[in-house]
Amino acid sequence: MEVRIGVQNVARELVFESAQNAEEITAAVSAALGEGTVLQLKDEKGRTVVVPAASLGYVDIGASEVRKVGFGLS
């Protein structure tokens, strides 16, 4: 699942692939915003991304990326 996080007052966004599904990510974002704590998500390599909820600009949860291999021959 591709995740893009916009952080307030930061020009670049955080982009990573997560092994978590869309429902888990949405629940984590909602909990962090509701409690005013930090958003913690894991990427597919097992690393943890931590962002203070007060600094979140947006969280874009994309579809799982399907990688195509090979060449299209006509």
PDB file of N, H, CA, C and O in Angstrom:
ATOM      1  N   MET A   1       0.847  -1.164   0.000  1.00  0.00           N
ATOM      2  CA  MET A   1       0.000   0.000   0.000  1.00  0.00           C
ATOM      3  C   MET A   1       0.897   1.232   0.000  1.00  0.00           C
ATOM      4  O   MET A   1       1.735   1.386   0.889  1.00  0.00           O
ATOM      5  N   GLU A   2       0.732   2.107  -0.982  1.00  0.00           N
ATOM      6  H   GLU A   2       0.052   1.982  -1.704  1.00  0.00           H
ATOM      7  CA  GLU A   2       1.524   3.329  -1.018  1.00  0.00           C
ATOM      8  C   GLU A   2       0.907   4.369  -0.089  1.00  0.00           C
ATOM      9  O   GLU A   2      -0.304   4.589  -0.109  1.00  0.00           O
ATOM     10  N   VAL A   3       1.742   5.004   0.720  1.00  0.00           N
ATOM     11  H   VAL A   3       2.725   4.826   0.736  1.00  0.00           H
ATOM     12  CA  VAL A   3       1.289   6.027   1.659  1.00  0.00           C
ATOM     13  C   VAL A   3       2.086   7.304   1.403  1.00  0.00           C
ATOM     14  O   VAL A   3       3.313   7.269   1.313  1.00  0.00           O
ATOM     15  N   ARG A   4       1.385   8.425   1.285  1.00  0.00           N
ATOM     16  H   ARG A   4       0.388   8.454   1.358  1.00  0.00           H
ATOM     17  CA  ARG A   4       2.013   9.742   1.145  1.00  0.00           C
ATOM     18  C   ARG A   4       1.543  10.592   2.319  1.00  0.00           C
ATOM     19  O   ARG A   4       0.343  10.730   2.556  1.00  0.00           O
ATOM     20  N   ILE A   5       2.499  11.160   3.050  1.00  0.00           N
ATOM     21  H   ILE A   5       3.474  11.048   2.858  1.00  0.00           H
ATOM     22  CA  ILE A   5       2.168  11.986   4.210  1.00  0.00           C
ATOM     23  C   ILE A   5       2.730  13.383   3.993  1.00  0.00           C
ATOM     24  O   ILE A   5       3.930  13.560   3.782  1.00  0.00           O
ATOM     25  N   GLY A   6       1.850  14.367   4.049  1.00  0.00           N
ATOM     26  H   GLY A   6       0.875  14.223   4.221  1.00  0.00           H
ATOM     27  CA  GLY A   6       2.265  15.756   3.985  1.00  0.00           C
ATOM     28  C   GLY A   6       2.407  16.296   5.396  1.00  0.00           C
ATOM     29  O   GLY A   6       1.504  16.158   6.221  1.00  0.00           O
ATOM     30  N   VAL A   7       3.544  16.908   5.661  1.00  0.00           N
ATOM     31  H   VAL A   7       4.277  17.020   4.991  1.00  0.00           H
ATOM     32  CA  VAL A   7       3.828  17.458   6.991  1.00  0.00           C
ATOM     33  C   VAL A   7       3.814  18.984   6.878  1.00  0.00           C
ATOM     34  O   VAL A   7       4.415  19.549   5.964  1.00  0.00           O
ATOM     35  N   GLN A   8       3.134  19.639   7.802  1.00  0.00           N
ATOM     36  H   GLN A   8       2.647  19.180   8.545  1.00  0.00           H
ATOM     37  CA  GLN A   8       3.044  21.099   7.785  1.00  0.00           C
ATOM     38  C   GLN A   8       4.431  21.726   7.849  1.00  0.00           C
ATOM     39  O   GLN A   8       5.307  21.260   8.579  1.00  0.00           O
ATOM     40  N   ASN A   9       4.615  22.797   7.068  1.00  0.00           N
ATOM     41  H   ASN A   9       3.904  23.175   6.476  1.00  0.00           H
ATOM     42  CA  ASN A   9       5.860  23.570   7.026  1.00  0.00           C
ATOM     43  C   ASN A   9       7.069  22.770   6.541  1.00  0.00           C
ATOM     44  O   ASN A   9       8.208  23.135   6.833  1.00  0.00           O
ATOM     45  N   VAL A  10       6.834  21.694   5.811  1.00  0.00           N
ATOM     46  H   VAL A  10       5.909  21.398   5.573  1.00  0.00           H
ATOM     47  CA  VAL A  10       7.905  20.897   5.210  1.00  0.00           C
ATOM     48  C   VAL A  10       7.583  20.768   3.729  1.00  0.00           C
ATOM     49  O   VAL A  10       6.479  20.365   3.362  1.00  0.00           O
ATOM     50  N   ALA A  11       8.543  21.107   2.880  1.00  0.00           N
ATOM     51  H   ALA A  11       9.440  21.434   3.178  1.00  0.00           H
ATOM     52  CA  ALA A  11       8.301  21.136   1.439  1.00  0.00           C
ATOM     53  C   ALA A  11       8.108  19.742   0.833  1.00  0.00           C
ATOM     54  O   ALA A  11       7.319  19.578  -0.098  1.00  0.00           O
ATOM     55  N   ARG A  12       8.810  18.755   1.344  1.00  0.00           N
ATOM     56  H   ARG A  12       9.450  18.889   2.101  1.00  0.00           H
ATOM     57  CA  ARG A  12       8.726  17.408   0.777  1.00  0.00           C
ATOM     58  C   ARG A  12       7.745  16.557   1.559  1.00  0.00           C
ATOM     59  O   ARG A  12       7.568  16.729   2.765  1.00  0.00           O
ATOM     60  N   GLU A  13       7.108  15.631   0.846  1.00  0.00           N
ATOM     61  H   GLU A  13       7.252  15.491  -0.134  1.00  0.00           H
ATOM     62  CA  GLU A  13       6.208  14.701   1.508  1.00  0.00           C
ATOM     63  C   GLU A  13       6.933  13.386   1.782  1.00  0.00           C
ATOM     64  O   GLU A  13       7.925  13.070   1.125  1.00  0.00           O
ATOM     65  N   LEU A  14       6.440  12.629   2.748  1.00  0.00           N
ATOM     66  H   LEU A  14       5.634  12.887   3.282  1.00  0.00           H
ATOM     67  CA  LEU A  14       6.974  11.304   3.049  1.00  0.00           C
ATOM     68  C   LEU A  14       6.220  10.309   2.180  1.00  0.00           C
ATOM     69  O   LEU A  14       4.989  10.281   2.196  1.00  0.00           O
ATOM     70  N   VAL A  15       6.940   9.496   1.426  1.00  0.00           N
ATOM     71  H   VAL A  15       7.940   9.518   1.413  1.00  0.00           H
ATOM     72  CA  VAL A  15       6.321   8.501   0.550  1.00  0.00           C
ATOM     73  C   VAL A  15       6.984   7.166   0.828  1.00  0.00           C
ATOM     74  O   VAL A  15       8.209   7.051   0.793  1.00  0.00           O
ATOM     75  N   PHE A  16       6.156   6.142   1.110  1.00  0.00           N
ATOM     76  H   PHE A  16       5.160   6.235   1.138  1.00  0.00           H
ATOM     77  CA  PHE A  16       6.693   4.811   1.353  1.00  0.00           C
ATOM     78  C   PHE A  16       5.627   3.765   1.089  1.00  0.00           C
ATOM     79  O   PHE A  16       4.435   4.072   1.042  1.00  0.00           O
ATOM     80  N   GLU A  17       6.066   2.531   0.918  1.00  0.00           N
ATOM     81  H   GLU A  17       7.033   2.282   0.957  1.00  0.00           H
ATOM     82  CA  GLU A  17       5.172   1.392   0.755  1.00  0.00           C
ATOM     83  C   GLU A  17       4.976   0.744   2.128  1.00  0.00           C
ATOM     84  O   GLU A  17       5.946   0.483   2.840  1.00  0.00           O
ATOM     85  N   SER A  18       3.737   0.493   2.488  1.00  0.00           N
ATOM     86  H   SER A  18       2.949   0.706   1.910  1.00  0.00           H
ATOM     87  CA  SER A  18       3.429  -0.108   3.776  1.00  0.00           C
ATOM     88  C   SER A  18       2.815  -1.484   3.584  1.00  0.00           C
ATOM     89  O   SER A  18       2.064  -1.711   2.636  1.00  0.00           O
ATOM     90  N   ALA A  19       3.136  -2.394   4.481  1.00  0.00           N
ATOM     91  H   ALA A  19       3.746  -2.210   5.251  1.00  0.00           H
ATOM     92  CA  ALA A  19       2.539  -3.724   4.463  1.00  0.00           C
ATOM     93  C   ALA A  19       1.148  -3.707   5.103  1.00  0.00           C
ATOM     94  O   ALA A  19       0.394  -4.671   4.973  1.00  0.00           O
ATOM     95  N   GLN A  20       0.806  -2.604   5.799  1.00  0.00           N
ATOM     96  H   GLN A  20       1.419  -1.821   5.905  1.00  0.00           H
ATOM     97  CA  GLN A  20      -0.502  -2.479   6.427  1.00  0.00           C
ATOM     98  C   GLN A  20      -1.559  -2.208   5.359  1.00  0.00           C
ATOM     99  O   GLN A  20      -1.260  -1.629   4.315  1.00  0.00           O
ATOM    100  N   ASN A  21      -2.796  -2.629   5.624  1.00  0.00           N
ATOM    101  H   ASN A  21      -3.039  -3.100   6.472  1.00  0.00           H
ATOM    102  CA  ASN A  21      -3.853  -2.358   4.657  1.00  0.00           C
ATOM    103  C   ASN A  21      -4.482  -0.983   4.922  1.00  0.00           C
ATOM    104  O   ASN A  21      -4.170  -0.338   5.923  1.00  0.00           O
ATOM    105  N   ALA A  22      -5.357  -0.543   4.031  1.00  0.00           N
ATOM    106  H   ALA A  22      -5.610  -1.067   3.218  1.00  0.00           H
ATOM    107  CA  ALA A  22      -5.946   0.796   4.104  1.00  0.00           C
ATOM    108  C   ALA A  22      -6.729   1.007   5.405  1.00  0.00           C
ATOM    109  O   ALA A  22      -6.694   2.095   5.979  1.00  0.00           O
ATOM    110  N   GLU A  23      -7.428  -0.020   5.865  1.00  0.00           N
ATOM    111  H   GLU A  23      -7.457  -0.904   5.399  1.00  0.00           H
ATOM    112  CA  GLU A  23      -8.218   0.114   7.095  1.00  0.00           C
ATOM    113  C   GLU A  23      -7.320   0.327   8.308  1.00  0.00           C
ATOM    114  O   GLU A  23      -7.633   1.141   9.177  1.00  0.00           O
ATOM    115  N   GLU A  24      -6.206  -0.398   8.371  1.00  0.00           N
ATOM    116  H   GLU A  24      -5.952  -1.060   7.666  1.00  0.00           H
ATOM    117  CA  GLU A  24      -5.270  -0.249   9.495  1.00  0.00           C
ATOM    118  C   GLU A  24      -4.633   1.139   9.491  1.00  0.00           C
ATOM    119  O   GLU A  24      -4.474   1.753  10.547  1.00  0.00           O
ATOM    120  N   ILE A  25      -4.272   1.629   8.323  1.00  0.00           N
ATOM    121  H   ILE A  25      -4.401   1.131   7.466  1.00  0.00           H
ATOM    122  CA  ILE A  25      -3.660   2.950   8.216  1.00  0.00           C
ATOM    123  C   ILE A  25      -4.657   4.029   8.600  1.00  0.00           C
ATOM    124  O   ILE A  25      -4.319   4.955   9.337  1.00  0.00           O
ATOM    125  N   THR A  26      -5.892   3.915   8.101  1.00  0.00           N
ATOM    126  H   THR A  26      -6.166   3.163   7.502  1.00  0.00           H
ATOM    127  CA  THR A  26      -6.933   4.887   8.431  1.00  0.00           C
ATOM    128  C   THR A  26      -7.216   4.905   9.927  1.00  0.00           C
ATOM    129  O   THR A  26      -7.391   5.974  10.511  1.00  0.00           O
ATOM    130  N   ALA A  27      -7.264   3.733  10.551  1.00  0.00           N
ATOM    131  H   ALA A  27      -7.121   2.864  10.077  1.00  0.00           H
ATOM    132  CA  ALA A  27      -7.508   3.654  11.997  1.00  0.00           C
ATOM    133  C   ALA A  27      -6.363   4.299  12.779  1.00  0.00           C
ATOM    134  O   ALA A  27      -6.600   4.989  13.770  1.00  0.00           O
ATOM    135  N   ALA A  28      -5.123   4.077  12.335  1.00  0.00           N
ATOM    136  H   ALA A  28      -4.931   3.517  11.530  1.00  0.00           H
ATOM    137  CA  ALA A  28      -3.964   4.670  13.023  1.00  0.00           C
ATOM    138  C   ALA A  28      -3.977   6.188  12.904  1.00  0.00           C
ATOM    139  O   ALA A  28      -3.671   6.887  13.869  1.00  0.00           O
ATOM    140  N   VAL A  29      -4.331   6.708  11.722  1.00  0.00           N
ATOM    141  H   VAL A  29      -4.580   6.140  10.938  1.00  0.00           H
ATOM    142  CA  VAL A  29      -4.404   8.161  11.522  1.00  0.00           C
ATOM    143  C   VAL A  29      -5.507   8.759  12.390  1.00  0.00           C
ATOM    144  O   VAL A  29      -5.299   9.776  13.051  1.00  0.00           O
ATOM    145  N   SER A  30      -6.680   8.128  12.386  1.00  0.00           N
ATOM    146  H   SER A  30      -6.850   7.302  11.849  1.00  0.00           H
ATOM    147  CA  SER A  30      -7.804   8.626  13.191  1.00  0.00           C
ATOM    148  C   SER A  30      -7.479   8.623  14.678  1.00  0.00           C
ATOM    149  O   SER A  30      -7.803   9.576  15.386  1.00  0.00           O
ATOM    150  N   ALA A  31      -6.840   7.556  15.156  1.00  0.00           N
ATOM    151  H   ALA A  31      -6.577   6.782  14.580  1.00  0.00           H
ATOM    152  CA  ALA A  31      -6.483   7.468  16.571  1.00  0.00           C
ATOM    153  C   ALA A  31      -5.462   8.545  16.939  1.00  0.00           C
ATOM    154  O   ALA A  31      -5.581   9.183  17.985  1.00  0.00           O
ATOM    155  N   ALA A  32      -4.466   8.745  16.087  1.00  0.00           N
ATOM    156  H   ALA A  32      -4.369   8.226  15.238  1.00  0.00           H
ATOM    157  CA  ALA A  32      -3.440   9.753  16.379  1.00  0.00           C
ATOM    158  C   ALA A  32      -4.038  11.153  16.412  1.00  0.00           C
ATOM    159  O   ALA A  32      -3.699  11.954  17.283  1.00  0.00           O
ATOM    160  N   LEU A  33      -4.927  11.452  15.466  1.00  0.00           N
ATOM    161  H   LEU A  33      -5.202  10.802  14.758  1.00  0.00           H
ATOM    162  CA  LEU A  33      -5.558  12.772  15.447  1.00  0.00           C
ATOM    163  C   LEU A  33      -6.511  12.962  16.620  1.00  0.00           C
ATOM    164  O   LEU A  33      -6.564  14.041  17.212  1.00  0.00           O
ATOM    165  N   GLY A  34      -7.262  11.923  16.957  1.00  0.00           N
ATOM    166  H   GLY A  34      -7.219  11.047  16.477  1.00  0.00           H
ATOM    167  CA  GLY A  34      -8.214  12.000  18.060  1.00  0.00           C
ATOM    168  C   GLY A  34      -7.554  12.159  19.415  1.00  0.00           C
ATOM    169  O   GLY A  34      -8.053  12.881  20.278  1.00  0.00           O
ATOM    170  N   GLU A  35      -6.432  11.483  19.598  1.00  0.00           N
ATOM    171  H   GLU A  35      -6.026  10.897  18.897  1.00  0.00           H
ATOM    172  CA  GLU A  35      -5.731  11.523  20.884  1.00  0.00           C
ATOM    173  C   GLU A  35      -4.674  12.618  20.944  1.00  0.00           C
ATOM    174  O   GLU A  35      -4.174  12.941  22.021  1.00  0.00           O
ATOM    175  N   GLY A  36      -4.327  13.196  19.779  1.00  0.00           N
ATOM    176  H   GLY A  36      -4.733  12.934  18.904  1.00  0.00           H
ATOM    177  CA  GLY A  36      -3.297  14.236  19.749  1.00  0.00           C
ATOM    178  C   GLY A  36      -1.905  13.706  20.036  1.00  0.00           C
ATOM    179  O   GLY A  36      -1.071  14.420  20.593  1.00  0.00           O
ATOM    180  N   THR A  37      -1.645  12.456  19.660  1.00  0.00           N
ATOM    181  H   THR A  37      -2.322  11.876  19.208  1.00  0.00           H
ATOM    182  CA  THR A  37      -0.343  11.841  19.917  1.00  0.00           C
ATOM    183  C   THR A  37       0.487  11.834  18.625  1.00  0.00           C
ATOM    184  O   THR A  37       0.535  12.835  17.910  1.00  0.00           O
ATOM    185  N   VAL A  38       1.122  10.732  18.339  1.00  0.00           N
ATOM    186  H   VAL A  38       1.084   9.919  18.920  1.00  0.00           H
ATOM    187  CA  VAL A  38       1.920  10.598  17.118  1.00  0.00           C
ATOM    188  C   VAL A  38       1.332   9.507  16.227  1.00  0.00           C
ATOM    189  O   VAL A  38       0.714   8.556  16.706  1.00  0.00           O
ATOM    190  N   LEU A  39       1.538   9.664  14.929  1.00  0.00           N
ATOM    191  H   LEU A  39       2.040  10.437  14.540  1.00  0.00           H
ATOM    192  CA  LEU A  39       1.141   8.651  13.965  1.00  0.00           C
ATOM    193  C   LEU A  39       2.336   7.734  13.751  1.00  0.00           C
ATOM    194  O   LEU A  39       3.424   8.192  13.402  1.00  0.00           O
ATOM    195  N   GLN A  40       2.131   6.437  13.961  1.00  0.00           N
ATOM    196  H   GLN A  40       1.247   6.064  14.245  1.00  0.00           H
ATOM    197  CA  GLN A  40       3.192   5.456  13.763  1.00  0.00           C
ATOM    198  C   GLN A  40       2.729   4.440  12.738  1.00  0.00           C
ATOM    199  O   GLN A  40       1.720   3.761  12.928  1.00  0.00           O
ATOM    200  N   LEU A  41       3.481   4.344  11.643  1.00  0.00           N
ATOM    201  H   LEU A  41       4.301   4.896  11.488  1.00  0.00           H
ATOM    202  CA  LEU A  41       3.190   3.372  10.600  1.00  0.00           C
ATOM    203  C   LEU A  41       4.467   2.605  10.284  1.00  0.00           C
ATOM    204  O   LEU A  41       5.570   3.131  10.439  1.00  0.00           O
ATOM    205  N   LYS A  42       4.315   1.365   9.842  1.00  0.00           N
ATOM    206  H   LYS A  42       3.419   0.938   9.716  1.00  0.00           H
ATOM    207  CA  LYS A  42       5.475   0.555   9.459  1.00  0.00           C
ATOM    208  C   LYS A  42       5.529   0.440   7.945  1.00  0.00           C
ATOM    209  O   LYS A  42       4.506   0.253   7.286  1.00  0.00           O
ATOM    210  N   ASP A  43       6.758   0.558   7.393  1.00  0.00           N
ATOM    211  H   ASP A  43       7.588   0.711   7.929  1.00  0.00           H
ATOM    212  CA  ASP A  43       6.905   0.347   5.969  1.00  0.00           C
ATOM    213  C   ASP A  43       7.099  -1.145   5.711  1.00  0.00           C
ATOM    214  O   ASP A  43       7.190  -1.935   6.651  1.00  0.00           O
ATOM    215  N   GLU A  44       7.163  -1.527   4.447  1.00  0.00           N
ATOM    216  H   GLU A  44       7.089  -0.886   3.683  1.00  0.00           H
ATOM    217  CA  GLU A  44       7.230  -2.958   4.132  1.00  0.00           C
ATOM    218  C   GLU A  44       8.578  -3.583   4.458  1.00  0.00           C
ATOM    219  O   GLU A  44       8.722  -4.803   4.380  1.00  0.00           O
ATOM    220  N   LYS A  45       9.570  -2.771   4.822  1.00  0.00           N
ATOM    221  H   LYS A  45       9.453  -1.780   4.885  1.00  0.00           H
ATOM    222  CA  LYS A  45      10.872  -3.298   5.247  1.00  0.00           C
ATOM    223  C   LYS A  45      10.969  -3.409   6.760  1.00  0.00           C
ATOM    224  O   LYS A  45      12.011  -3.804   7.284  1.00  0.00           O
ATOM    225  N   GLY A  46       9.887  -3.064   7.476  1.00  0.00           N
ATOM    226  H   GLY A  46       9.041  -2.744   7.050  1.00  0.00           H
ATOM    227  CA  GLY A  46       9.866  -3.184   8.926  1.00  0.00           C
ATOM    228  C   GLY A  46      10.263  -1.930   9.673  1.00  0.00           C
ATOM    229  O   GLY A  46      10.239  -1.921  10.903  1.00  0.00           O
ATOM    230  N   ARG A  47      10.628  -0.867   8.965  1.00  0.00           N
ATOM    231  H   ARG A  47      10.647  -0.875   7.965  1.00  0.00           H
ATOM    232  CA  ARG A  47      10.994   0.395   9.625  1.00  0.00           C
ATOM    233  C   ARG A  47       9.723   1.119  10.060  1.00  0.00           C
ATOM    234  O   ARG A  47       8.665   0.948   9.454  1.00  0.00           O
ATOM    235  N   THR A  48       9.833   1.923  11.107  1.00  0.00           N
ATOM    236  H   THR A  48      10.693   2.061  11.599  1.00  0.00           H
ATOM    237  CA  THR A  48       8.699   2.665  11.637  1.00  0.00           C
ATOM    238  C   THR A  48       8.816   4.137  11.267  1.00  0.00           C
ATOM    239  O   THR A  48       9.865   4.754  11.452  1.00  0.00           O
ATOM    240  N   VAL A  49       7.724   4.693  10.740  1.00  0.00           N
ATOM    241  H   VAL A  49       6.872   4.191  10.590  1.00  0.00           H
ATOM    242  CA  VAL A  49       7.634   6.119  10.413  1.00  0.00           C
ATOM    243  C   VAL A  49       6.785   6.763  11.498  1.00  0.00           C
ATOM    244  O   VAL A  49       5.655   6.339  11.739  1.00  0.00           O
ATOM    245  N   VAL A  50       7.326   7.790  12.157  1.00  0.00           N
ATOM    246  H   VAL A  50       8.244   8.135  11.962  1.00  0.00           H
ATOM    247  CA  VAL A  50       6.632   8.456  13.252  1.00  0.00           C
ATOM    248  C   VAL A  50       6.493   9.943  12.922  1.00  0.00           C
ATOM    249  O   VAL A  50       7.481  10.616  12.630  1.00  0.00           O
ATOM    250  N   VAL A  51       5.248  10.454  12.969  1.00  0.00           N
ATOM    251  H   VAL A  51       4.444   9.907  13.206  1.00  0.00           H
ATOM    252  CA  VAL A  51       4.976  11.862  12.685  1.00  0.00           C
ATOM    253  C   VAL A  51       4.044  12.389  13.777  1.00  0.00           C
ATOM    254  O   VAL A  51       3.034  11.749  14.067  1.00  0.00           O
ATOM    255  N   PRO A  52       4.350  13.536  14.391  1.00  0.00           N
ATOM    256  CA  PRO A  52       3.425  14.111  15.378  1.00  0.00           C
ATOM    257  C   PRO A  52       2.082  14.436  14.714  1.00  0.00           C
ATOM    258  O   PRO A  52       2.053  15.041  13.642  1.00  0.00           O
ATOM    259  N   ALA A  53       0.993  14.046  15.333  1.00  0.00           N
ATOM    260  H   ALA A  53       1.017  13.555  16.204  1.00  0.00           H
ATOM    261  CA  ALA A  53      -0.337  14.260  14.759  1.00  0.00           C
ATOM    262  C   ALA A  53      -0.616  15.736  14.518  1.00  0.00           C
ATOM    263  O   ALA A  53      -1.305  16.079  13.558  1.00  0.00           O
ATOM    264  N   ALA A  54      -0.099  16.612  15.362  1.00  0.00           N
ATOM    265  H   ALA A  54       0.461  16.334  16.142  1.00  0.00           H
ATOM    266  CA  ALA A  54      -0.336  18.053  15.213  1.00  0.00           C
ATOM    267  C   ALA A  54       0.335  18.611  13.965  1.00  0.00           C
ATOM    268  O   ALA A  54      -0.034  19.691  13.502  1.00  0.00           O
ATOM    269  N   SER A  55       1.314  17.897  13.408  1.00  0.00           N
ATOM    270  H   SER A  55       1.614  17.020  13.784  1.00  0.00           H
ATOM    271  CA  SER A  55       2.040  18.366  12.229  1.00  0.00           C
ATOM    272  C   SER A  55       1.522  17.789  10.917  1.00  0.00           C
ATOM    273  O   SER A  55       2.011  18.151   9.847  1.00  0.00           O
ATOM    274  N   LEU A  56       0.535  16.891  10.989  1.00  0.00           N
ATOM    275  H   LEU A  56       0.138  16.597  11.858  1.00  0.00           H
ATOM    276  CA  LEU A  56       0.016  16.271   9.771  1.00  0.00           C
ATOM    277  C   LEU A  56      -0.719  17.285   8.908  1.00  0.00           C
ATOM    278  O   LEU A  56      -1.585  18.017   9.387  1.00  0.00           O
ATOM    279  N   GLY A  57      -0.362  17.317   7.629  1.00  0.00           N
ATOM    280  H   GLY A  57       0.341  16.723   7.240  1.00  0.00           H
ATOM    281  CA  GLY A  57      -1.089  18.139   6.661  1.00  0.00           C
ATOM    282  C   GLY A  57      -2.126  17.285   5.964  1.00  0.00           C
ATOM    283  O   GLY A  57      -3.290  17.673   5.852  1.00  0.00           O
ATOM    284  N   TYR A  58      -1.697  16.103   5.486  1.00  0.00           N
ATOM    285  H   TYR A  58      -0.752  15.788   5.576  1.00  0.00           H
ATOM    286  CA  TYR A  58      -2.597  15.153   4.839  1.00  0.00           C
ATOM    287  C   TYR A  58      -1.952  13.777   4.836  1.00  0.00           C
ATOM    288  O   TYR A  58      -0.737  13.640   4.983  1.00  0.00           O
ATOM    289  N   VAL A  59      -2.789  12.763   4.666  1.00  0.00           N
ATOM    290  H   VAL A  59      -3.775  12.874   4.547  1.00  0.00           H
ATOM    291  CA  VAL A  59      -2.323  11.389   4.496  1.00  0.00           C
ATOM    292  C   VAL A  59      -3.076  10.827   3.306  1.00  0.00           C
ATOM    293  O   VAL A  59      -4.303  10.731   3.327  1.00  0.00           O
ATOM    294  N   ASP A  60      -2.337  10.456   2.264  1.00  0.00           N
ATOM    295  H   ASP A  60      -1.340  10.534   2.247  1.00  0.00           H
ATOM    296  CA  ASP A  60      -2.920   9.895   1.044  1.00  0.00           C
ATOM    297  C   ASP A  60      -2.608   8.407   1.030  1.00  0.00           C
ATOM    298  O   ASP A  60      -1.444   8.005   1.008  1.00  0.00           O
ATOM    299  N   ILE A  61      -3.662   7.593   1.043  1.00  0.00           N
ATOM    300  H   ILE A  61      -4.607   7.919   1.060  1.00  0.00           H
ATOM    301  CA  ILE A  61      -3.502   6.143   1.050  1.00  0.00           C
ATOM    302  C   ILE A  61      -3.865   5.648  -0.336  1.00  0.00           C
ATOM    303  O   ILE A  61      -5.019   5.728  -0.755  1.00  0.00           O
ATOM    304  N   GLY A  62      -2.857   5.130  -1.053  1.00  0.00           N
ATOM    305  H   GLY A  62      -1.919   5.065  -0.713  1.00  0.00           H
ATOM    306  CA  GLY A  62      -3.064   4.674  -2.425  1.00  0.00           C
ATOM    307  C   GLY A  62      -3.285   3.188  -2.495  1.00  0.00           C
ATOM    308  O   GLY A  62      -3.239   2.477  -1.491  1.00  0.00           O
ATOM    309  N   ALA A  63      -3.524   2.739  -3.698  1.00  0.00           N
ATOM    310  H   ALA A  63      -3.561   3.316  -4.514  1.00  0.00           H
ATOM    311  CA  ALA A  63      -3.719   1.311  -3.935  1.00  0.00           C
ATOM    312  C   ALA A  63      -2.376   0.599  -3.885  1.00  0.00           C
ATOM    313  O   ALA A  63      -1.324   1.222  -4.029  1.00  0.00           O
ATOM    314  N   SER A  64      -2.422  -0.690  -3.683  1.00  0.00           N
ATOM    315  H   SER A  64      -3.277  -1.196  -3.566  1.00  0.00           H
ATOM    316  CA  SER A  64      -1.201  -1.483  -3.724  1.00  0.00           C
ATOM    317  C   SER A  64      -0.619  -1.383  -5.114  1.00  0.00           C
ATOM    318  O   SER A  64      -1.330  -1.490  -6.114  1.00  0.00           O
ATOM    319  N   GLU A  65       0.683  -1.176  -5.164  1.00  0.00           N
ATOM    320  H   GLU A  65       1.261  -1.090  -4.352  1.00  0.00           H
ATOM    321  CA  GLU A  65       1.345  -1.000  -6.454  1.00  0.00           C
ATOM    322  C   GLU A  65       1.623  -2.343  -7.084  1.00  0.00           C
ATOM    323  O   GLU A  65       2.239  -3.218  -6.475  1.00  0.00           O
ATOM    324  N   VAL A  66       1.159  -2.499  -8.318  1.00  0.00           N
ATOM    325  H   VAL A  66       0.658  -1.788  -8.813  1.00  0.00           H
ATOM    326  CA  VAL A  66       1.420  -3.715  -9.067  1.00  0.00           C
ATOM    327  C   VAL A  66       2.560  -3.411 -10.023  1.00  0.00           C
ATOM    328  O   VAL A  66       2.452  -2.517 -10.863  1.00  0.00           O
ATOM    329  N   ARG A  67       3.638  -4.145  -9.896  1.00  0.00           N
ATOM    330  H   ARG A  67       3.725  -4.871  -9.214  1.00  0.00           H
ATOM    331  CA  ARG A  67       4.802  -3.895 -10.738  1.00  0.00           C
ATOM    332  C   ARG A  67       4.781  -4.835 -11.927  1.00  0.00           C
ATOM    333  O   ARG A  67       4.661  -6.052 -11.782  1.00  0.00           O
ATOM    334  N   LYS A  68       4.900  -4.246 -13.099  1.00  0.00           N
ATOM    335  H   LYS A  68       4.997  -3.258 -13.216  1.00  0.00           H
ATOM    336  CA  LYS A  68       4.908  -5.051 -14.320  1.00  0.00           C
ATOM    337  C   LYS A  68       6.354  -5.384 -14.681  1.00  0.00           C
ATOM    338  O   LYS A  68       7.256  -4.557 -14.552  1.00  0.00           O
ATOM    339  N   VAL A  69       6.540  -6.605 -15.132  1.00  0.00           N
ATOM    340  H   VAL A  69       5.806  -7.277 -15.238  1.00  0.00           H
ATOM    341  CA  VAL A  69       7.861  -7.058 -15.518  1.00  0.00           C
ATOM    342  C   VAL A  69       7.791  -7.531 -16.963  1.00  0.00           C
ATOM    343  O   VAL A  69       6.828  -8.185 -17.365  1.00  0.00           O
ATOM    344  N   GLY A  70       8.803  -7.199 -17.733  1.00  0.00           N
ATOM    345  H   GLY A  70       9.585  -6.668 -17.407  1.00  0.00           H
ATOM    346  CA  GLY A  70       8.862  -7.668 -19.112  1.00  0.00           C
ATOM    347  C   GLY A  70       8.622  -6.554 -20.094  1.00  0.00           C
ATOM    348  O   GLY A  70       8.478  -5.386 -19.732  1.00  0.00           O
ATOM    349  N   PHE A  71       8.585  -6.944 -21.328  1.00  0.00           N
ATOM    350  H   PHE A  71       8.702  -7.893 -21.622  1.00  0.00           H
ATOM    351  CA  PHE A  71       8.401  -5.989 -22.408  1.00  0.00           C
ATOM    352  C   PHE A  71       7.150  -6.347 -23.188  1.00  0.00           C
ATOM    353  O   PHE A  71       6.838  -7.522 -23.383  1.00  0.00           O
ATOM    354  N   GLY A  72       6.444  -5.328 -23.629  1.00  0.00           N
ATOM    355  H   GLY A  72       6.697  -4.374 -23.470  1.00  0.00           H
ATOM    356  CA  GLY A  72       5.278  -5.551 -24.458  1.00  0.00           C
ATOM    357  C   GLY A  72       5.700  -5.640 -25.915  1.00  0.00           C
ATOM    358  O   GLY A  72       6.238  -4.682 -26.470  1.00  0.00           O
ATOM    359  N   LEU A  73       5.460  -6.775 -26.526  1.00  0.00           N
ATOM    360  H   LEU A  73       5.024  -7.553 -26.074  1.00  0.00           H
ATOM    361  CA  LEU A  73       5.816  -6.942 -27.933  1.00  0.00           C
ATOM    362  C   LEU A  73       4.551  -6.897 -28.768  1.00  0.00           C
ATOM    363  O   LEU A  73       3.557  -7.553 -28.458  1.00  0.00           O
ATOM    364  N   SER A  74       4.603  -6.126 -29.811  1.00  0.00           N
ATOM    365  H   SER A  74       5.410  -5.593 -30.064  1.00  0.00           H
ATOM    366  CA  SER A  74       3.438  -6.025 -30.681  1.00  0.00           C
ATOM    367  C   SER A  74       3.630  -6.818 -31.943  1.00  0.00           C
ATOM    368  O   SER A  74       2.742  -6.846 -32.796  1.00  0.00           O
TER     369      SER A  74
END
